[in-house]
Amino acid sequence: QVHLVESGGGLVQAGGSLRLSCAASGRTFSSYNMGWFRQAPGKEREFVAAISRSNGNTAYADSVKGRFTISRDNAKDTVYLQMNSLKPEDTALYYCAVSRTVVAAPFVDLWGQGTQVTVSS
């Protein structure tokens, strides 16, 4: 069975850092674009960051630019999200996702189960 398993979430004070990891199991996703989304209570799921399968190009939501960095290790079928200068508004359930095309919610082929990030003020 194919899974995406996130880890690295937790509770951190504002200004702190966390590193999320998402490991694929059951098959390789080296040919897929990969990304992260998040969903806060009472809000819709939103795009956070993406990284392409081919050249490693990245894209970020305006709200996280300059603070978050996405990277991937194709040999390990793992994608990472380094989150620095965290703010209380970054509190959400963070989901890993893979797509053969665009890393946008309607085109995601597989979602992870989510990892909770809570930033205290």
Salt bridges, closest charged atoms under 4 A:
GLU46 OE2 - ARG38 NE 2.60
ASP62 OD1 - LYS65 NZ 3.23
ASP90 OD1 - ARG38 NH1 2.91
ASP90 OD2 - ARG67 NH1 2.72
ASP109 OD1 - ARG100 NH2 2.70
